[in-house]
Amino acid sequence: MTIPRAALVLVLATIAALASSFIERFGPDQAIFCALGKSIEGYDIYCPKPVLNGGWPAPFLVDEPGISVPNQLGFFEDHWRPWPLVANIAFYAWLIAGAGTALRRVRSRGRGERS
């Protein structure tokens, strides 16, 4: 793979990974949405709930209910996880590069049969 082609694959994979943040789901991560202010045997009582995650296949954008609007993801106000984002970029790069290779093989076979 040439450097310009690899750069194009990387750019397209990054765009696809960032666009995957629109795939949202709740959990398994949890956050504290409220503190009941009561104490049982010296322990405070909190009410954790599953939080909204964005990104596929690995969620890399996680809702921060105390900072941002609850149950709504925002690029600048919620928590970014760098390693799942890198994993998503690698996954999409693998898909795009594989699709490009398959497409080139199909095209070369098509040209070979016509000659």
C-alpha positions as CSV (number, residue, x, y, z in Angstrom):
1,M,0.0,0.0,0.0
2,T,1.4,3.4,-1.0
3,I,1.7,6.2,1.5
4,P,-1.0,8.4,-0.1
5,R,-3.4,5.4,-0.2
6,A,-2.6,4.6,3.5
7,A,-3.2,8.3,4.4
8,L,-6.5,8.2,2.6
9,V,-7.5,5.0,4.4
10,L,-6.5,6.6,7.8
11,V,-8.5,9.7,7.1
12,L,-11.6,7.7,6.0
13,A,-11.2,5.4,9.0
14,T,-11.0,8.4,11.4
15,I,-14.1,10.0,9.9
16,A,-16.0,6.6,10.1
17,A,-14.9,6.1,13.7
18,L,-16.0,9.7,14.7
19,A,-19.3,9.2,12.8
20,S,-19.9,6.0,14.8
21,S,-20.4,8.1,17.9
22,F,-24.0,8.6,16.6
23,I,-24.5,4.9,17.5
24,E,-25.6,5.3,21.1
25,R,-26.4,2.9,23.9
26,F,-26.7,2.8,27.7
27,G,-24.4,0.9,30.0
28,P,-22.5,-1.0,31.1
29,D,-20.7,2.0,32.5
30,Q,-22.5,3.7,35.4
31,A,-22.3,7.2,36.9
32,I,-23.7,8.9,40.0
33,F,-26.8,10.9,39.0
34,C,-27.7,11.9,42.6
35,A,-26.7,11.5,46.2
36,L,-29.6,10.8,48.5
37,G,-27.8,12.5,51.4
38,K,-28.5,9.7,53.8
39,S,-26.0,7.5,55.4
40,I,-26.3,3.9,56.5
41,E,-23.6,2.5,58.8
42,G,-21.3,5.4,57.7
43,Y,-21.7,4.8,54.0
44,D,-23.4,7.5,51.8
45,I,-26.2,6.3,49.5
46,Y,-25.8,7.1,45.9
47,C,-28.0,6.2,42.9
48,P,-25.9,5.0,40.0
49,K,-27.5,4.6,36.7
50,P,-26.2,3.4,33.3
51,V,-24.8,6.2,31.2
52,L,-25.0,6.9,27.5
53,N,-22.1,5.7,25.4
54,G,-21.3,6.6,21.8
55,G,-19.1,4.7,19.3
56,W,-19.1,1.4,17.6
57,P,-17.8,-1.3,18.0
58,A,-16.1,0.1,21.1
59,P,-17.8,3.1,22.9
60,F,-15.3,6.0,23.1
61,L,-17.6,8.9,24.1
62,V,-19.2,8.6,27.5
63,D,-21.8,11.0,28.9
64,E,-20.8,13.0,32.0
65,P,-24.1,13.6,33.7
66,G,-22.7,16.1,36.2
67,I,-21.1,18.3,33.5
68,S,-23.3,18.0,30.4
69,V,-26.9,17.5,29.6
70,P,-27.8,14.1,30.9
71,N,-28.5,11.4,28.3
72,Q,-27.2,13.6,25.5
73,L,-23.7,13.2,24.0
74,G,-21.6,16.2,23.1
75,F,-18.1,16.2,21.6
76,F,-16.7,19.0,23.7
77,E,-18.4,18.3,27.1
78,D,-18.4,14.6,27.6
79,H,-15.6,12.1,28.4
80,W,-13.4,10.8,25.6
81,R,-11.6,7.5,25.9
82,P,-8.6,7.5,23.7
83,W,-7.8,3.8,23.4
84,P,-11.3,2.7,22.3
85,L,-11.2,5.5,19.7
86,V,-7.8,4.2,18.4
87,A,-9.3,0.7,18.3
88,N,-12.3,1.9,16.3
89,I,-10.0,3.8,13.9
90,A,-7.9,0.6,13.4
91,F,-11.1,-1.5,12.9
92,Y,-12.5,0.9,10.2
93,A,-9.0,1.1,8.6
94,W,-8.9,-2.7,8.4
95,L,-12.4,-2.7,6.8
96,I,-11.7,0.0,4.3
97,A,-8.3,-1.4,3.3
98,G,-9.9,-4.9,2.9
99,A,-12.7,-3.5,0.8
100,G,-10.2,-1.6,-1.4
101,T,-8.1,-4.8,-1.9
102,A,-11.2,-6.8,-2.7
103,L,-12.3,-4.1,-5.2
104,R,-8.9,-4.0,-6.9
105,R,-8.9,-7.8,-7.2
106,V,-12.4,-7.8,-8.8
107,R,-11.4,-5.1,-11.2
108,S,-8.2,-6.9,-12.2
109,R,-10.0,-10.2,-12.8
110,G,-12.6,-8.3,-14.9
111,R,-9.9,-6.8,-17.0
112,G,-8.1,-10.2,-17.4
113,E,-11.2,-11.9,-18.7
114,R,-12.0,-9.3,-21.3
115,S,-8.5,-9.4,-22.8
